[in-house]
Amino acid sequence: MITTNIETVPGRTIVEHYGIVQGSTIRAKHLGRDFAAGLKNIVGGELRGYTELLKESRDQAFQRMIEQAEELGANAVVNVRFATSSVAAGASEILCYGTAVLVE
């Protein structure tokens, strides 16, 4: 599956347009990570537990978007974007979306 954050695939022609595809996940904070983050706020630095949590969340949302595109028969997703939003206290949604297309 070709994925890109631009509107086309360089050197390829879009021959079919399947529409918007998306994948998302909602993750809650982890008590252990919250404790470690609280300590890190005192001394400063990267909150590695949250960095890893967000990376895993982005990867999962991205994979779910790819799976939806494959179900439609696409071989590429163009204009890929990520968005995040708070859905509850301590829980956030990571959304990945783009346009499923067939390129040759």
PyMOL commands that set and color helices and strands:
alter all, ss='L'
color gray80, all
select helices_A, chain A and resi 31-43+48-72
alter helices_A, ss='H'
color red, helices_A
select strands_A, chain A and resi 2-3+14-28+76-88+91-103
alter strands_A, ss='S'
color yellow, strands_A
deselect
rebuild
show_as cartoon
